Amino acid sequence: MDPNAFLADLEAKPAALRTLAERLDAADPWAAVERPDRVVLIGMGSSRYAAGGAATRLRASGIDAVAEYASLEAGTPGGPGTLAVGISASGGTADTLEALTRHRDAGSVVVGLTNRAGSDVTADADVIVDAAAGEEAGGVACRSFQHTVAMLLALEARLTGTPAPAVPGWVRAAADATEDLLEHRDGWLGPACELLSEGPATFTIAPAERLSSAEQGALMLREGPRRTADACEAGDWLHVDVYLTKPLDYRAILFAGSRFDDALMGWMRERGGRVVAVGGAVPGAHQTVRYPGDDAREVAALTEVLVPELVAATWWRAQNPPA
């Protein structure tokens, strides 16, 4: 793992997204998939985070869908009518491969969604979907997470009959938004790093529909600079993490958009919590980071995690200055 290469991977996001949009214009990666009775999205780490948001959206569209840890001892039964999507950026996650074998043996339609062509997750798969994120030289699944979110939006579009131009349009909007955050980072990144670094931990909070952004953001802070970080859903925060605002100098990244943001911020104001709000104006936040298109939930889901990623890159590189 390399902090400078990680930053370069982040800076390459806009170009990679525009290339992805062109691929999605040219062909539907899910064209061979018929609407199933149920969808099981299987993964670990970043892959499971992306799957969680996709399953939530699919259920909201009336599709029986679940996101599962690949490590489950007793997962959703497979069989005819089940679409089992194994998600692994590396293509070699052992738990995911075992879960797909179980589904294949039961008669499920098996899909391998990966960023590595010819990897183990594609072996014997009925359908192979390429995340098309390119090599991540930093050793951290950042672009592959973003592209997995995009590919799962494409799956949703396929199963719900969403017009074909929608997903490439969201991806292009995310490329523009990502580019804007990168171009203007000199104005927001330093203050965000300073505010967040002063606490004993960094907490990431998001609406349930975009919880993957908070989960992935916290992982980036743990994986690179090895900072204490954890994620929470905004409504659930009022039931579980609110208690931490009393004993801790609480510092958080809040991905705006939950109907519970106001109640959450009430506790923050009362107990002195400090918040960087991303993607919307949140009264009481100490810093607000906006970008074009942040009022569209699909664009937000594809873009907003760049904020904690850049914070992570900054802290990580500071721990490993050039010789």
C-alpha positions in Angstrom: 0.0 0.0 0.0 1.3 3.4 -1.0 -0.2 6.8 0.2 1.1 8.7 -2.8 -0.3 6.2 -5.3 -3.6 6.2 -3.3 -3.9 9.9 -3.9 -3.1 9.4 -7.6 -5.9 6.8 -7.8 -8.3 9.3 -6.3 -7.2 12.0 -8.7 -7.8 9.6 -11.6 -11.5 9.2 -10.7 -13.0 11.7 -13.1 -11.3 10.2 -16.1 -12.2 6.7 -15.1 -15.8 7.6 -14.5 -16.1 9.2 -17.9 -14.7 6.1 -19.5 -17.2 4.0 -17.6 -20.0 6.2 -18.8 -19.0 5.6 -22.4 -18.9 1.8 -21.7 -22.4 2.0 -20.2 -23.6 4.0 -23.3 -22.2 1.3 -25.6 -23.6 -1.8 -23.8 -25.6 -2.9 -20.8 -23.3 -5.0 -18.6 -26.4 -6.8 -17.3 -28.1 -7.5 -20.6 -27.9 -11.3 -20.1 -29.8 -11.1 -16.8 -33.6 -11.7 -16.7 -35.6 -10.4 -13.8 -35.3 -13.0 -11.0 -37.6 -13.9 -8.1 -34.9 -12.7 -5.7 -31.5 -11.0 -5.8 -28.7 -11.9 -3.4 -25.7 -9.6 -3.3 -22.7 -11.2 -1.7 -19.4 -9.6 -0.6 -17.1 -8.6 2.2 -15.7 -5.1 3.1 -16.2 -2.5 0.5 -18.0 -4.9 -1.7 -20.6 -5.6 0.9 -21.0 -1.8 1.6 -21.8 -1.2 -2.0 -24.2 -4.2 -2.0 -26.1 -2.8 1.0 -27.1 0.4 -0.7 -28.1 -1.5 -3.8 -30.2 -4.0 -2.0 -32.0 -1.1 -0.2 -32.8 0.6 -3.5 -33.9 -2.7 -5.1 -36.3 -3.4 -2.2 -37.7 0.1 -2.5 -38.5 -0.7 -6.2 -40.4 -3.8 -5.2 -37.7 -6.3 -5.9 -36.9 -9.0 -3.3 -33.2 -8.3 -2.6 -30.7 -8.8 0.2 -27.0 -8.0 0.8 -25.2 -10.6 2.7 -21.8 -11.1 4.3 -20.1 -13.8 2.3 -19.0 -15.3 5.6 -22.5 -16.2 6.7 -22.7 -19.8 7.9 -26.3 -20.0 6.6 -27.0 -17.5 3.9 -30.1 -17.1 1.8 -30.9 -20.4 0.1 -30.1 -20.5 -3.6 -32.1 -22.2 -6.4 -33.9 -21.5 -9.6 -35.2 -17.9 -9.6 -32.3 -16.6 -7.5 -29.7 -14.2 -8.9 -26.6 -14.5 -6.8 -24.1 -11.7 -7.4 -20.6 -12.3 -6.0 -18.8 -9.0 -5.6 -15.0 -9.0 -5.2 -12.7 -6.2 -6.6 -9.8 -8.6 -6.5 -11.8 -11.5 -7.7 -10.2 -13.8 -5.1 -12.2 -13.3 -1.9 -12.4 -16.8 -0.5 -15.6 -16.3 1.5 -17.3 -14.9 -1.6 -16.1 -17.8 -3.8 -17.5 -20.3 -1.3 -20.9 -18.6 -1.2 -21.1 -18.6 -5.0 -20.2 -22.3 -5.1 -23.1 -22.9 -2.8 -25.5 -20.9 -5.0 -24.2 -22.5 -8.2 -24.8 -26.0 -6.8 -28.3 -25.0 -5.8 -29.2 -23.8 -9.3 -29.0 -20.0 -8.8 -27.9 -17.8 -11.7 -24.4 -16.7 -10.7 -22.8 -13.4 -11.5 -19.2 -12.4 -10.8 -18.8 -8.6 -10.4 -15.1 -7.9 -10.2 -12.3 -5.4 -11.2 -10.0 -8.2 -12.3 -10.7 -10.0 -15.6 -10.1 -13.8 -15.5 -10.0 -13.9 -11.7 -11.5 -16.8 -9.7 -14.8 -15.1 -9.1 -15.5 -15.3 -12.9 -14.8 -19.0 -13.1 -18.0 -20.9 -14.0 -20.1 -17.7 -13.6 -23.1 -17.4 -15.8 -22.5 -13.7 -16.2 -19.3 -11.7 -15.7 -19.5 -7.9 -15.0 -16.3 -5.9 -15.2 -16.2 -3.0 -12.7 -13.8 -1.3 -15.2 -12.0 0.8 -12.5 -8.5 0.0 -13.8 -5.5 -0.8 -11.6 -5.5 0.8 -8.2 -1.8 1.3 -7.6 -2.3 2.5 -4.1 -3.5 -0.9 -3.0 -6.8 0.4 -1.7 -10.2 -0.3 -3.2 -11.3 3.2 -3.9 -12.2 3.5 -7.6 -13.4 -0.1 -7.6 -15.9 0.7 -4.8 -17.2 3.7 -6.8 -17.5 1.7 -10.0 -19.2 -1.2 -8.1 -21.8 1.3 -6.9 -22.3 2.4 -10.5 -22.6 -1.2 -11.8 -25.2 -2.0 -9.1 -27.1 1.1 -10.2 -27.0 -0.4 -13.7 -28.4 -3.7 -12.3 -31.2 -1.8 -10.7 -31.9 0.0 -14.0 -32.0 -3.3 -15.8 -34.4 -4.9 -13.3 -36.7 -1.9 -13.0 -36.8 -0.8 -16.6 -35.2 2.6 -15.9 -34.4 4.3 -19.2 -30.9 3.3 -20.4 -29.4 6.9 -20.4 -30.0 7.3 -16.7 -27.0 5.5 -15.3 -24.4 6.9 -17.7 -25.9 10.3 -17.0 -25.4 9.8 -13.2 -21.9 8.6 -13.8 -21.0 11.6 -15.9 -22.5 13.9 -13.3 -20.4 12.1 -10.6 -17.3 12.7 -12.8 -18.0 16.4 -12.9 -18.8 16.5 -9.1 -15.6 14.6 -8.3 -13.5 16.9 -10.5 -15.1 19.9 -8.7 -14.1 18.5 -5.3 -10.6 17.8 -6.5 -10.2 21.2 -8.1 -11.4 23.1 -5.1 -9.8 21.0 -2.4 -7.4 23.8 -1.4 -10.4 25.6 0.0 -12.0 22.8 2.0 -9.6 19.9 2.6 -7.2 21.6 5.1 -9.9 22.9 7.4 -11.7 19.5 7.3 -8.5 17.6 8.2 -7.8 20.0 11.1 -11.3 19.8 12.5 -11.5 16.1 12.3 -7.9 15.4 13.5 -8.5 17.1 16.9 -10.8 14.4 18.2 -10.0 10.9 19.4 -11.8 9.4 16.5 -13.6 10.3 13.3 -17.2 9.2 12.9 -19.0 9.1 9.5 -22.8 9.4 9.4 -25.2 8.9 6.4 -28.8 8.3 5.5 -29.7 4.6 5.4 -29.9 4.7 1.6 -26.3 5.8 1.4 -24.9 4.1 4.4 -22.2 2.6 2.2 -20.6 6.1 1.9 -20.2 6.3 5.7 -19.0 2.7 5.9 -16.5 3.1 3.1 -15.3 6.5 4.4 -14.6 5.1 7.8 -12.8 2.2 6.2 -10.5 4.5 4.3 -9.5 6.3 7.5 -8.7 3.0 9.1 -7.0 1.4 6.2 -4.7 4.1 5.1 -3.7 6.4 8.0 -4.8 3.8 10.6 -7.1 6.3 12.4 -9.9 5.3 14.7 -13.1 5.7 12.7 -16.6 4.2 12.6 -19.8 4.6 10.6 -23.4 5.0 11.7 -26.8 5.5 10.0 -28.3 8.9 10.7 -31.6 7.8 12.2 -30.0 5.0 14.2 -27.3 7.4 15.4 -30.0 8.9 17.7 -30.3 5.4 19.4 -26.8 4.2 19.5 -24.0 6.7 18.9 -25.5 9.8 20.5 -24.1 8.5 23.8 -20.6 9.0 22.5 -21.1 12.7 22.2 -21.0 13.1 26.0 -17.7 11.5 26.9 -15.8 12.2 23.7 -14.6 15.3 21.8 -16.9 14.1 19.0 -15.9 14.8 15.4 -17.9 13.6 12.5 -18.4 13.7 8.7 -22.2 14.0 8.1 -23.4 13.0 4.6 -26.4 15.3 4.5 -29.9 14.2 3.4 -31.5 12.3 6.2 -34.8 13.6 7.7 -33.0 13.0 11.1 -30.2 15.5 10.4 -31.9 18.2 12.4 -32.4 16.0 15.5 -28.9 14.7 15.2 -27.5 18.2 15.1 -29.5 19.2 18.1 -27.4 16.8 20.2 -24.2 17.9 18.5 -24.9 21.6 19.4 -25.9 20.7 23.0 -22.8 18.5 23.6 -20.2 20.4 21.6 -19.8 17.9 18.7 -18.1 19.3 15.6 -19.4 18.3 12.2 -18.2 18.6 8.6 -21.4 18.4 6.5 -21.1 17.0 3.0 -23.5 17.5 0.2 -26.1 19.8 1.8 -26.6 22.8 4.1 -26.9 21.5 7.7 -27.6 24.2 10.3 -25.0 24.0 13.1 -22.3 22.3 11.0 -18.8 23.8 11.5 -17.9 23.2 7.8 -19.9 22.5 4.7 -18.6 20.9 1.6 -20.8 21.1 -1.5 -20.4 19.9 -5.1 -22.4 20.1 -8.3 -25.3 17.6 -8.4 -25.3 16.9 -4.6 -29.1 17.2 -4.5 -29.3 14.0 -6.6 -29.0 10.9 -4.4 -27.4 8.8 -7.2 -24.8 11.4 -7.8 -24.2 11.7 -4.1 -23.8 7.9 -3.7 -21.2 7.9 -6.4 -19.3 11.0 -5.3 -19.4 11.9 -1.6 -17.0 9.3 -0.3 -14.2 11.3 -1.9 -14.3 13.7 1.0 -13.1 11.1 3.7 -10.9 9.5 1.0 -9.0 12.8 0.6 -8.8 13.3 4.3 -7.4 9.8 4.6 -4.8 10.4 1.9 -3.7 13.7 3.5 -3.2 12.1 6.9 -1.6 9.0 5.5 0.9 11.0 3.4 1.8 13.2 6.4 2.8 10.0 8.2 5.0 9.0 5.3 6.7 12.2 4.0 8.9 11.9 0.9 12.6 11.0 1.6 
